[in-house]
Amino acid sequence: FATRSERFMDAYRKGLDGAQAAWAGKKYRGHRGVPKNILELWARFGPSRQ
């Protein structure tokens, strides 16, 4: 639970909203945080692109 919460907080700090934070948390679940370029990755590979 703590690691998942940490990923959400990191995503929010980087400017993602709830849906984007959930996507990033699922995609980067093996990591403690999300990459710095997460907004660029969302634009390229987010759910609307698949």
mmCIF file of the N, C-alpha and C atoms, coordinates in Angstrom:
data_MODEL
# 
_entry.id   MODEL 
# 
loop_
_atom_site.group_PDB 
_atom_site.id 
_atom_site.type_symbol 
_atom_site.label_atom_id 
_atom_site.label_alt_id 
_atom_site.label_comp_id 
_atom_site.label_asym_id 
_atom_site.label_entity_id 
_atom_site.label_seq_id 
_atom_site.pdbx_PDB_ins_code 
_atom_site.Cartn_x 
_atom_site.Cartn_y 
_atom_site.Cartn_z 
_atom_site.occupancy 
_atom_site.B_iso_or_equiv 
_atom_site.pdbx_formal_charge 
_atom_site.auth_seq_id 
_atom_site.auth_comp_id 
_atom_site.auth_asym_id 
_atom_site.auth_atom_id 
_atom_site.pdbx_PDB_model_num 
ATOM 1   N N  . PHE A 1 1  ? 0.817  -1.193 0.000   1.00 0.00 ? 1  PHE A N  1 
ATOM 2   C CA . PHE A 1 1  ? 0.000  0.000  0.000   1.00 0.00 ? 1  PHE A CA 1 
ATOM 3   C C  . PHE A 1 1  ? 0.862  1.260  0.000   1.00 0.00 ? 1  PHE A C  1 
ATOM 4   N N  . ALA A 1 2  ? 1.910  1.255  0.772   1.00 0.00 ? 2  ALA A N  1 
ATOM 5   C CA . ALA A 1 2  ? 2.762  2.441  0.885   1.00 0.00 ? 2  ALA A CA 1 
ATOM 6   C C  . ALA A 1 2  ? 3.451  2.764  -0.435  1.00 0.00 ? 2  ALA A C  1 
ATOM 7   N N  . THR A 1 3  ? 3.936  1.753  -1.124  1.00 0.00 ? 3  THR A N  1 
ATOM 8   C CA . THR A 1 3  ? 4.622  1.990  -2.399  1.00 0.00 ? 3  THR A CA 1 
ATOM 9   C C  . THR A 1 3  ? 3.649  2.513  -3.446  1.00 0.00 ? 3  THR A C  1 
ATOM 10  N N  . ARG A 1 4  ? 2.443  1.956  -3.456  1.00 0.00 ? 4  ARG A N  1 
ATOM 11  C CA . ARG A 1 4  ? 1.430  2.424  -4.410  1.00 0.00 ? 4  ARG A CA 1 
ATOM 12  C C  . ARG A 1 4  ? 1.073  3.881  -4.130  1.00 0.00 ? 4  ARG A C  1 
ATOM 13  N N  . SER A 1 5  ? 0.924  4.222  -2.880  1.00 0.00 ? 5  SER A N  1 
ATOM 14  C CA . SER A 1 5  ? 0.627  5.604  -2.504  1.00 0.00 ? 5  SER A CA 1 
ATOM 15  C C  . SER A 1 5  ? 1.769  6.530  -2.899  1.00 0.00 ? 5  SER A C  1 
ATOM 16  N N  . GLU A 1 6  ? 2.986  6.058  -2.726  1.00 0.00 ? 6  GLU A N  1 
ATOM 17  C CA . GLU A 1 6  ? 4.155  6.858  -3.102  1.00 0.00 ? 6  GLU A CA 1 
ATOM 18  C C  . GLU A 1 6  ? 4.167  7.134  -4.604  1.00 0.00 ? 6  GLU A C  1 
ATOM 19  N N  . ARG A 1 7  ? 3.813  6.137  -5.409  1.00 0.00 ? 7  ARG A N  1 
ATOM 20  C CA . ARG A 1 7  ? 3.746  6.337  -6.861  1.00 0.00 ? 7  ARG A CA 1 
ATOM 21  C C  . ARG A 1 7  ? 2.674  7.359  -7.223  1.00 0.00 ? 7  ARG A C  1 
ATOM 22  N N  . PHE A 1 8  ? 1.507  7.285  -6.569  1.00 0.00 ? 8  PHE A N  1 
ATOM 23  C CA . PHE A 1 8  ? 0.453  8.265  -6.833  1.00 0.00 ? 8  PHE A CA 1 
ATOM 24  C C  . PHE A 1 8  ? 0.917  9.671  -6.478  1.00 0.00 ? 8  PHE A C  1 
ATOM 25  N N  . MET A 1 9  ? 1.546  9.835  -5.324  1.00 0.00 ? 9  MET A N  1 
ATOM 26  C CA . MET A 1 9  ? 2.023  11.157 -4.919  1.00 0.00 ? 9  MET A CA 1 
ATOM 27  C C  . MET A 1 9  ? 3.070  11.680 -5.892  1.00 0.00 ? 9  MET A C  1 
ATOM 28  N N  . ASP A 1 10 ? 3.963  10.816 -6.337  1.00 0.00 ? 10 ASP A N  1 
ATOM 29  C CA . ASP A 1 10 ? 4.990  11.215 -7.291  1.00 0.00 ? 10 ASP A CA 1 
ATOM 30  C C  . ASP A 1 10 ? 4.348  11.646 -8.608  1.00 0.00 ? 10 ASP A C  1 
ATOM 31  N N  . ALA A 1 11 ? 3.348  10.906 -9.053  1.00 0.00 ? 11 ALA A N  1 
ATOM 32  C CA . ALA A 1 11 ? 2.660  11.250 -10.300 1.00 0.00 ? 11 ALA A CA 1 
ATOM 33  C C  . ALA A 1 11 ? 1.944  12.593 -10.172 1.00 0.00 ? 11 ALA A C  1 
ATOM 34  N N  . TYR A 1 12 ? 1.273  12.833 -9.049  1.00 0.00 ? 12 TYR A N  1 
ATOM 35  C CA . TYR A 1 12 ? 0.590  14.111 -8.835  1.00 0.00 ? 12 TYR A CA 1 
ATOM 36  C C  . TYR A 1 12 ? 1.585  15.264 -8.817  1.00 0.00 ? 12 TYR A C  1 
ATOM 37  N N  . ARG A 1 13 ? 2.743  15.051 -8.202  1.00 0.00 ? 13 ARG A N  1 
ATOM 38  C CA . ARG A 1 13 ? 3.777  16.092 -8.169  1.00 0.00 ? 13 ARG A CA 1 
ATOM 39  C C  . ARG A 1 13 ? 4.261  16.435 -9.568  1.00 0.00 ? 13 ARG A C  1 
ATOM 40  N N  . LYS A 1 14 ? 4.232  15.467 -10.457 1.00 0.00 ? 14 LYS A N  1 
ATOM 41  C CA . LYS A 1 14 ? 4.713  15.686 -11.822 1.00 0.00 ? 14 LYS A CA 1 
ATOM 42  C C  . LYS A 1 14 ? 3.616  16.189 -12.746 1.00 0.00 ? 14 LYS A C  1 
ATOM 43  N N  . GLY A 1 15 ? 2.423  16.467 -12.201 1.00 0.00 ? 15 GLY A N  1 
ATOM 44  C CA . GLY A 1 15 ? 1.374  17.116 -12.972 1.00 0.00 ? 15 GLY A CA 1 
ATOM 45  C C  . GLY A 1 15 ? 0.313  16.207 -13.556 1.00 0.00 ? 15 GLY A C  1 
ATOM 46  N N  . LEU A 1 16 ? 0.270  14.949 -13.192 1.00 0.00 ? 16 LEU A N  1 
ATOM 47  C CA . LEU A 1 16 ? -0.734 14.049 -13.725 1.00 0.00 ? 16 LEU A CA 1 
ATOM 48  C C  . LEU A 1 16 ? -2.029 14.161 -12.930 1.00 0.00 ? 16 LEU A C  1 
ATOM 49  N N  . ASP A 1 17 ? -3.152 13.862 -13.596 1.00 0.00 ? 17 ASP A N  1 
ATOM 50  C CA . ASP A 1 17 ? -4.427 13.822 -12.876 1.00 0.00 ? 17 ASP A CA 1 
ATOM 51  C C  . ASP A 1 17 ? -4.679 12.394 -12.397 1.00 0.00 ? 17 ASP A C  1 
ATOM 52  N N  . GLY A 1 18 ? -5.860 12.119 -11.885 1.00 0.00 ? 18 GLY A N  1 
ATOM 53  C CA . GLY A 1 18 ? -6.153 10.816 -11.297 1.00 0.00 ? 18 GLY A CA 1 
ATOM 54  C C  . GLY A 1 18 ? -6.026 9.651  -12.264 1.00 0.00 ? 18 GLY A C  1 
ATOM 55  N N  . ALA A 1 19 ? -6.641 9.781  -13.454 1.00 0.00 ? 19 ALA A N  1 
ATOM 56  C CA . ALA A 1 19 ? -6.588 8.696  -14.442 1.00 0.00 ? 19 ALA A CA 1 
ATOM 57  C C  . ALA A 1 19 ? -5.160 8.469  -14.926 1.00 0.00 ? 19 ALA A C  1 
ATOM 58  N N  . GLN A 1 20 ? -4.438 9.550  -15.152 1.00 0.00 ? 20 GLN A N  1 
ATOM 59  C CA . GLN A 1 20 ? -3.052 9.433  -15.598 1.00 0.00 ? 20 GLN A CA 1 
ATOM 60  C C  . GLN A 1 20 ? -2.190 8.812  -14.509 1.00 0.00 ? 20 GLN A C  1 
ATOM 61  N N  . ALA A 1 21 ? -2.424 9.185  -13.269 1.00 0.00 ? 21 ALA A N  1 
ATOM 62  C CA . ALA A 1 21 ? -1.652 8.628  -12.151 1.00 0.00 ? 21 ALA A CA 1 
ATOM 63  C C  . ALA A 1 21 ? -1.913 7.135  -12.009 1.00 0.00 ? 21 ALA A C  1 
ATOM 64  N N  . ALA A 1 22 ? -3.160 6.720  -12.202 1.00 0.00 ? 22 ALA A N  1 
ATOM 65  C CA . ALA A 1 22 ? -3.488 5.295  -12.131 1.00 0.00 ? 22 ALA A CA 1 
ATOM 66  C C  . ALA A 1 22 ? -2.784 4.532  -13.247 1.00 0.00 ? 22 ALA A C  1 
ATOM 67  N N  . TRP A 1 23 ? -2.783 5.094  -14.461 1.00 0.00 ? 23 TRP A N  1 
ATOM 68  C CA . TRP A 1 23 ? -2.107 4.454  -15.595 1.00 0.00 ? 23 TRP A CA 1 
ATOM 69  C C  . TRP A 1 23 ? -0.609 4.342  -15.325 1.00 0.00 ? 23 TRP A C  1 
ATOM 70  N N  . ALA A 1 24 ? -0.004 5.430  -14.842 1.00 0.00 ? 24 ALA A N  1 
ATOM 71  C CA . ALA A 1 24 ? 1.434  5.430  -14.566 1.00 0.00 ? 24 ALA A CA 1 
ATOM 72  C C  . ALA A 1 24 ? 1.773  4.443  -13.455 1.00 0.00 ? 24 ALA A C  1 
ATOM 73  N N  . GLY A 1 25 ? 0.933  4.383  -12.438 1.00 0.00 ? 25 GLY A N  1 
ATOM 74  C CA . GLY A 1 25 ? 1.166  3.444  -11.344 1.00 0.00 ? 25 GLY A CA 1 
ATOM 75  C C  . GLY A 1 25 ? 1.111  2.005  -11.806 1.00 0.00 ? 25 GLY A C  1 
ATOM 76  N N  . LYS A 1 26 ? 0.193  1.721  -12.718 1.00 0.00 ? 26 LYS A N  1 
ATOM 77  C CA . LYS A 1 26 ? 0.072  0.362  -13.238 1.00 0.00 ? 26 LYS A CA 1 
ATOM 78  C C  . LYS A 1 26 ? 1.251  0.036  -14.161 1.00 0.00 ? 26 LYS A C  1 
ATOM 79  N N  . LYS A 1 27 ? 1.618  1.005  -15.006 1.00 0.00 ? 27 LYS A N  1 
ATOM 80  C CA . LYS A 1 27 ? 2.701  0.782  -15.969 1.00 0.00 ? 27 LYS A CA 1 
ATOM 81  C C  . LYS A 1 27 ? 4.059  0.655  -15.279 1.00 0.00 ? 27 LYS A C  1 
ATOM 82  N N  . TYR A 1 28 ? 4.287  1.427  -14.232 1.00 0.00 ? 28 TYR A N  1 
ATOM 83  C CA . TYR A 1 28 ? 5.582  1.442  -13.548 1.00 0.00 ? 28 TYR A CA 1 
ATOM 84  C C  . TYR A 1 28 ? 5.472  0.833  -12.161 1.00 0.00 ? 28 TYR A C  1 
ATOM 85  N N  . ARG A 1 29 ? 4.739  -0.249 -12.021 1.00 0.00 ? 29 ARG A N  1 
ATOM 86  C CA . ARG A 1 29 ? 4.498  -0.842 -10.707 1.00 0.00 ? 29 ARG A CA 1 
ATOM 87  C C  . ARG A 1 29 ? 5.746  -1.443 -10.077 1.00 0.00 ? 29 ARG A C  1 
ATOM 88  N N  . GLY A 1 30 ? 6.765  -1.743 -10.840 1.00 0.00 ? 30 GLY A N  1 
ATOM 89  C CA . GLY A 1 30 ? 7.996  -2.288 -10.288 1.00 0.00 ? 30 GLY A CA 1 
ATOM 90  C C  . GLY A 1 30 ? 8.970  -1.215 -9.828  1.00 0.00 ? 30 GLY A C  1 
ATOM 91  N N  . HIS A 1 31 ? 8.559  0.041  -9.911  1.00 0.00 ? 31 HIS A N  1 
ATOM 92  C CA . HIS A 1 31 ? 9.422  1.163  -9.561  1.00 0.00 ? 31 HIS A CA 1 
ATOM 93  C C  . HIS A 1 31 ? 8.795  1.944  -8.413  1.00 0.00 ? 31 HIS A C  1 
ATOM 94  N N  . ARG A 1 32 ? 9.610  2.667  -7.683  1.00 0.00 ? 32 ARG A N  1 
ATOM 95  C CA . ARG A 1 32 ? 9.074  3.461  -6.567  1.00 0.00 ? 32 ARG A CA 1 
ATOM 96  C C  . ARG A 1 32 ? 8.415  4.739  -7.038  1.00 0.00 ? 32 ARG A C  1 
ATOM 97  N N  . GLY A 1 33 ? 8.864  5.268  -8.139  1.00 0.00 ? 33 GLY A N  1 
ATOM 98  C CA . GLY A 1 33 ? 8.292  6.504  -8.671  1.00 0.00 ? 33 GLY A CA 1 
ATOM 99  C C  . GLY A 1 33 ? 8.060  6.363  -10.153 1.00 0.00 ? 33 GLY A C  1 
ATOM 100 N N  . VAL A 1 34 ? 7.604  7.416  -10.754 1.00 0.00 ? 34 VAL A N  1 
ATOM 101 C CA . VAL A 1 34 ? 7.390  7.420  -12.194 1.00 0.00 ? 34 VAL A CA 1 
ATOM 102 C C  . VAL A 1 34 ? 8.481  8.269  -12.839 1.00 0.00 ? 34 VAL A C  1 
ATOM 103 N N  . PRO A 1 35 ? 8.792  8.031  -14.110 1.00 0.00 ? 35 PRO A N  1 
ATOM 104 C CA . PRO A 1 35 ? 9.867  8.778  -14.770 1.00 0.00 ? 35 PRO A CA 1 
ATOM 105 C C  . PRO A 1 35 ? 9.576  10.280 -14.848 1.00 0.00 ? 35 PRO A C  1 
ATOM 106 N N  . LYS A 1 36 ? 10.622 11.051 -14.999 1.00 0.00 ? 36 LYS A N  1 
ATOM 107 C CA . LYS A 1 36 ? 10.476 12.506 -15.093 1.00 0.00 ? 36 LYS A CA 1 
ATOM 108 C C  . LYS A 1 36 ? 9.712  12.913 -16.346 1.00 0.00 ? 36 LYS A C  1 
ATOM 109 N N  . ASN A 1 37 ? 9.825  12.144 -17.399 1.00 0.00 ? 37 ASN A N  1 
ATOM 110 C CA . ASN A 1 37 ? 9.161  12.484 -18.656 1.00 0.00 ? 37 ASN A CA 1 
ATOM 111 C C  . ASN A 1 37 ? 7.804  11.778 -18.789 1.00 0.00 ? 37 ASN A C  1 
ATOM 112 N N  . ILE A 1 38 ? 7.116  11.577 -17.695 1.00 0.00 ? 38 ILE A N  1 
ATOM 113 C CA . ILE A 1 38 ? 5.873  10.812 -17.700 1.00 0.00 ? 38 ILE A CA 1 
ATOM 114 C C  . ILE A 1 38 ? 4.786  11.468 -18.545 1.00 0.00 ? 38 ILE A C  1 
ATOM 115 N N  . LEU A 1 39 ? 4.721  12.796 -18.582 1.00 0.00 ? 39 LEU A N  1 
ATOM 116 C CA . LEU A 1 39 ? 3.704  13.454 -19.401 1.00 0.00 ? 39 LEU A CA 1 
ATOM 117 C C  . LEU A 1 39 ? 3.930  13.176 -20.880 1.00 0.00 ? 39 LEU A C  1 
ATOM 118 N N  . GLU A 1 40 ? 5.177  13.151 -21.307 1.00 0.00 ? 40 GLU A N  1 
ATOM 119 C CA . GLU A 1 40 ? 5.491  12.811 -22.698 1.00 0.00 ? 40 GLU A CA 1 
ATOM 120 C C  . GLU A 1 40 ? 5.105  11.361 -22.988 1.00 0.00 ? 40 GLU A C  1 
ATOM 121 N N  . LEU A 1 41 ? 5.405  10.470 -22.061 1.00 0.00 ? 41 LEU A N  1 
ATOM 122 C CA . LEU A 1 41 ? 5.047  9.062  -22.237 1.00 0.00 ? 41 LEU A CA 1 
ATOM 123 C C  . LEU A 1 41 ? 3.537  8.879  -22.281 1.00 0.00 ? 41 LEU A C  1 
ATOM 124 N N  . TRP A 1 42 ? 2.807  9.640  -21.457 1.00 0.00 ? 42 TRP A N  1 
ATOM 125 C CA . TRP A 1 42 ? 1.339  9.568  -21.466 1.00 0.00 ? 42 TRP A CA 1 
ATOM 126 C C  . TRP A 1 42 ? 0.815  9.972  -22.842 1.00 0.00 ? 42 TRP A C  1 
ATOM 127 N N  . ALA A 1 43 ? 1.376  11.045 -23.400 1.00 0.00 ? 43 ALA A N  1 
ATOM 128 C CA . ALA A 1 43 ? 0.919  11.518 -24.709 1.00 0.00 ? 43 ALA A CA 1 
ATOM 129 C C  . ALA A 1 43 ? 1.182  10.484 -25.802 1.00 0.00 ? 43 ALA A C  1 
ATOM 130 N N  . ARG A 1 44 ? 2.280  9.768  -25.694 1.00 0.00 ? 44 ARG A N  1 
ATOM 131 C CA . ARG A 1 44 ? 2.635  8.793  -26.732 1.00 0.00 ? 44 ARG A CA 1 
ATOM 132 C C  . ARG A 1 44 ? 1.979  7.436  -26.538 1.00 0.00 ? 44 ARG A C  1 
ATOM 133 N N  . PHE A 1 45 ? 1.871  6.971  -25.280 1.00 0.00 ? 45 PHE A N  1 
ATOM 134 C CA . PHE A 1 45 ? 1.451  5.592  -25.034 1.00 0.00 ? 45 PHE A CA 1 
ATOM 135 C C  . PHE A 1 45 ? 0.235  5.457  -24.129 1.00 0.00 ? 45 PHE A C  1 
ATOM 136 N N  . GLY A 1 46 ? -0.392 6.548  -23.766 1.00 0.00 ? 46 GLY A N  1 
ATOM 137 C CA . GLY A 1 46 ? -1.536 6.498  -22.856 1.00 0.00 ? 46 GLY A CA 1 
ATOM 138 C C  . GLY A 1 46 ? -2.705 5.708  -23.426 1.00 0.00 ? 46 GLY A C  1 
ATOM 139 N N  . PRO A 1 47 ? -3.712 5.431  -22.625 1.00 0.00 ? 47 PRO A N  1 
ATOM 140 C CA . PRO A 1 47 ? -4.849 4.609  -23.036 1.00 0.00 ? 47 PRO A CA 1 
ATOM 141 C C  . PRO A 1 47 ? -5.573 5.115  -24.275 1.00 0.00 ? 47 PRO A C  1 
ATOM 142 N N  . SER A 1 48 ? -5.605 6.410  -24.514 1.00 0.00 ? 48 SER A N  1 
ATOM 143 C CA . SER A 1 48 ? -6.299 6.925  -25.694 1.00 0.00 ? 48 SER A CA 1 
ATOM 144 C C  . SER A 1 48 ? -5.570 6.581  -26.984 1.00 0.00 ? 48 SER A C  1 
ATOM 145 N N  . ARG A 1 49 ? -4.309 6.208  -26.897 1.00 0.00 ? 49 ARG A N  1 
ATOM 146 C CA . ARG A 1 49 ? -3.508 5.865  -28.075 1.00 0.00 ? 49 ARG A CA 1 
ATOM 147 C C  . ARG A 1 49 ? -3.580 4.392  -28.431 1.00 0.00 ? 49 ARG A C  1 
ATOM 148 N N  . GLN A 1 50 ? -4.122 3.571  -27.550 1.00 0.00 ? 50 GLN A N  1 
ATOM 149 C CA . GLN A 1 50 ? -4.108 2.128  -27.796 1.00 0.00 ? 50 GLN A CA 1 
ATOM 150 C C  . GLN A 1 50 ? -5.371 1.646  -28.436 1.00 0.00 ? 50 GLN A C  1 
# 
